Amino acid sequence: MKKRKRKKGMYIALLVLFALLIGSLYNSLNGNPLSKWLAERELQHFLAERYPEKRLRIENGFYNFKFKNYEYRVKEIGADADKGEATEYEFSVGGWIPKVKVDGIRSANLDMPLMERLSGEAAAELRAAFARQVPAVREVTVQLEVVKGQLAENAAWTSSLKLDEPLYIHVVTDAAGASKQQVAEAAGEIAAVLDAGGYDYGHVTINANVMDDKAGKDGKDAYGYVKYVARFDKGGKVSAEDVEEVTK
């Protein structure tokens, strides 16, 4: 009798475990009603707060299992909408506490030529600043966003330029003879330069590359291959344990 109860208990436990596994797999591929409801509610609040002057309608969203986000098309309702010409924007919402990650209206109104010019000017300034403190720096890329009308078309780059989003900065260094500790120290020196210069940055990535004799030949692999990767946010620190070694 006891053996029969024990088998029954094990059977029930296996069924519960199986159901949990199926549920977890389903959620990872399709999301769940609660998270979808929270994501749509967050998008509604975001649109009302950010674009109160626009008449917008959220279309049915879907779960993007690759990026773990809910993707939505948002239509702008107006005179053109009656003619079947409503403008559509793509929005992405994700996270345990749902937040808008992609704002299609903002993306459609970015001033790309001005952004490209200012990014180049910022990168050139940072290359010079880093070179004085971190000789291993070989390349700097800066990503920034400027909405049309936010700045004058002839605006010049300066670290005090008022942007509504922080900079993303990518740095390539020479990994020749470098250890994880040395990469971490270089990250600290890069952060010190940024902080001393008053740069409003959000995230920095560093690729420490092996620049062998083949690098740059035929226009390929100008900076060799990645040996170490380090990342930090403003106010953050990098230790040797945080540096990732990339295996070829």
N, C-alpha and C positions, 0 to 999 in steps of 0.2 A: 504493500500500500504506500509506504513512504517512498519507495523507489519510483512508483508511478507518479506521485505528486512531484518528486524531484524532476522527473523527465518533463512533466507538464510545465513546471516552472521554467526549465531551460528552454523549452519550445516557445513559450510566451516571450521570454527575454530575447531570443533570437528574432522573433517576429518584430518586436519593438525596435531592435537594433537595425533590422533590415528596413523598416519603415523610416527610421531616422536617416539612414544612408540615402534612400530614395528621395526623401524630402530635401536633404542637403544638396543632392545632385540636381534636383529640379530647380531649387532656388538659385544655384550657381549658374544655371543656363537660362532661367526665365524670370528671376527675381521673385517677389511675392507681393500679394495685394497690399499689405501694410506699407512696405517700403515704397511701392509705386504711388500709393496715396500720399505719403509724406513727401516724396519727390515732386509730385505735381503741386501740392500745396506750397512748397518752397518756391517753385517756379512762379506760381500765381502772385505770391508776396513780392518776389524779386521784380517781376514786370510792373506791378502796381507802384512800387517804390522808385524804380529806376526810370520808368517810361510812363509817367502818369498822363502825359499829353497824347499818347497813342492809344488807338482802339485795337486791342490785340486779342486773338482767339487761339487757345492752345488746342492743337489737334491731338489725337490719340498717340501716346508714346509707346515705345517698345524698349525692351531690356537688351542692352548690348553686353553680352556675357564676356566678350573679350576684354572690355575696359571696366566692367562692373558698374556701368552707368545707365541711366534712363535717357533715351534720346527722344526729343520732341521737335515737331515742326510747329512754328508759331506764325499765324497769318495776321497781317496788318489789315484791318477792316476799314474801308473808306469808299470813296466814290469809285475808284478803280476796281474795287472788289466786286461791285455789281456787274462789271463787264468781264468778269472772269480773269482779272489781272492782279489779283491780290498778291502783294509781296510776301514771300515766305522766308523765314529765318530758322536756322537750326540752333537748338539749345541742348546742352548736356548737363544732367544733374546726377551727382553721385556722392558717396561717402556714407559712413554710419549715421552721422548727422548730415542729412542731404544739403548740399551746397551747389550752386550753379557753377559749373566748371568751364562751359563754353557759352558765351553770349553772342549769338549770331547777329544781333543788331549792332553791337559794338564792332564786331569783326567786319561787317559790311561798311562801316564808316571810318575805318582806319586810314590814315594818310600814309600810304605805303612809300611814296618817293621821299617824303620828309623823314619817315622812320629810318629808311635805308641810309640817308645822308647822316643823320644824327648818330645812328649806331656806329657808322664808320668813324666818325669824329671821336666818339666816346672810346672806341676800341683803340684808336691810335694814341689817345691821351693815356689810357691805362697801360698800354704796352710800354710806353716811355717811363711811366711811374713805377711799374713792376720791375723793369729792367734794372733800376737803380738799387733795388732791395733784394730781388730774386733773379740772379743772372741766368738761371735755368729756364726762365720763361721764353717761349719761342713764338707763341701766337695767342691772341685774345679776340674773342667774339662777344659782342654785346647785343642782346635783344631788348628792345624797348617798344612801347606802344604810344602812339599819338593819335587821338581822334581828330578828324577834320575840324578845323576851326579852333582847336585847343591852343595852338601856337601859331605865330606868324610864319609864313612860308620861308622867310629869310632868317629864322631863329638859328642861332649858333649854339653848339653844344657847350654846356658848362655843368659841373656837378651840382650846381644849385638850381638847375632847370626844374620847374615844377611839373611833374608828371603824376597822373593818378594811379599808376601801377609801378612797383619797384622794378629795377633792372634784373635781368638774368644774365649772368656772366659765365663764359666758358674759357678756360685757360689750358693751353698746351705747354708742358714743360719737357725738358730733356731729361730722360730717366737714366742717362749714362752714369753708372756707378752708384745710383741712388738706392737707399733702403726705404722701407715703409716709414721709419722714423724721420728720415730726411724729407720725405714727401709731406708728412704731417707738419713738420716745421715750416716748410715752404707755404703750406696752406695758412698757417698762422701769420706768416709775414705778409701774404696777400691780403688777408683779412685786416691786418693792421694798416696797410696802405689805403684800403677802401674806407676804413673808419676814420682815419686821419684826414682823408680828403673830403669827408662829408657825403659820400655816395649813398644814395638810397637804393640799396640792392636787396633782393629777396633771397636769391639762391645762387650759389657758385659751384660749378663742377670743375674738377681738375683732372686732366689726362696726362700722366707722366709717360712719355713715349720713348721707345728705343729707336733712335734714328741711325739705322745702320747705313752701309755704303749704298744700298739699293734705294734708299728713301729719296724720292723726288725724281728719279729717273723716268723718262717717258711720261712725265706729268702725273705719275701715279704715286700714291702713298708719300706725299710730300713731307709728312711728319712721322714716317715710320709706322710702328705698331704700338698699341697701348700695352703698357706693362702694369701700371698702377692707376687706380681711380680713387679720387677723394671728393667728398661733397660736404658743403656746410651752408647753413642759413645765416643771415645776419645775427650776430650775437652768439652764434654757436662756435664750438671748438672742434678740432680734429686731432685725435690721438693716433698712434701707430696702429692700434687695434681697429680703427675705423677705416683705414686704408685697405682697399681691396686689390689683391693681386690677380691680374688677368692671365689665364693660361692660354697659350696659342693652340 
